Amino acid sequence: MSEKSFVIAQFTDCHLFADKNAEHFGANVWQNLLLVLANIAKTKNIDCAVFTGDLTQDHSETSYQHFVEAVTQAQLTIPVYFLAGNHDDRALLTSHLIAPTFQTNKSFGNDFWQVQLLDSKSDTPSGVISPESLNALSKKMDKSKFQLLMMHHHPLNIGYYIDQHGLKNQDYFWQTITQLNNSNNIKAIACGHVHRASQLSKQNIAIYTCPATSIQFGETKEQAGSITPSYRILYLEANGTINSDIITP
């Protein structure tokens, strides 16, 4: 049984347009995505990549085709898992992200860790984790392994305007997580949506937010904090600890 770290590259919120030259807050989001994927592809010892949502900005079908093109162009040889963000259409994700490197299963891991992808998309920009999703999580959870949960929306307020579009049913979510975590094997939650890198904690569970490939948010909705793309690497250790780096290509 190998005790090697399980290494995940989390990238998120690329916000692509049908027009590859279109800019979001002054950033060419297509070129930013290419930079991040090229960096992931050349980094050794990454076991898989997870895209945590908001593929599209203009909701065009062409933007999904561009995403697939970007992943293909990067020649990634690792599995790429994905989930829907509030901007995304689940049906378009499922119909377009079908190249061999894309993985549709929402639970994976190694001898020591189980990673589970939770769907937080709702009918509004805010997130909701349904009772059905949490029930499914409970049934799938392997109590013999450490757990990392990944989702689009942040389950805990982080202190600026994006909180109005965070997880709406936070109280219910955390009540359920507490019930599921009686063995203390849920170690962390990693999410996208906030366009910033941060680390929080609640109930001894680490919460990692991921910087975006598109832009990093400023303090108000009208400003960008940075147009430099970044992503997060998570190192899941055999003893249940997690280390993490933010990578800016």
C-alpha angles and dihedrals in degrees: 000000000000120000093197117134117262103232123203128186107208116197125172152167102030093161097200127193131210085246110068090204094055116117132216112206088339096311125118094226093190093058091043091055091049090052093052095045092048089052093049090049094054096044112100127226098023107141099196145342126234122200108204101199150272096098093162137047100181096036091234122151087227090064089061090051089051091052091054089047091052093051091046092047090053089057092222111189095188125086115270116210123189146185136189126270125202091269094050135095111222093209092053091048091052095045097046106033094070105114112123094260092059116089121203098191115103099208126060142134145126138272093300107026138054117196117199126191115214123201110227098166115128136172090274134048087266122085134244129186105206125223087242091057093048091047089052089049090054092051094047096045114114103211091199091067137063113253133226116184119201126193142151104244123060113248095207130048113255100192112262140077096290088072089080086066098042128109107317098200097048095141093053091044094053094043089056094044089052091053092048094046100062088123092049091233096130099093105169150359120215120194144169129206099086097078092221139089114242141142123219134160140213129178090357090302116124116227117205121191118199128226114237129249088221109047137326114241124244126214094279134043091246098060139060118222093206138346092211114114122230141166138195131245117205120200110201108199126208091242093059098260124125129213123187142190132194111223123203109185 
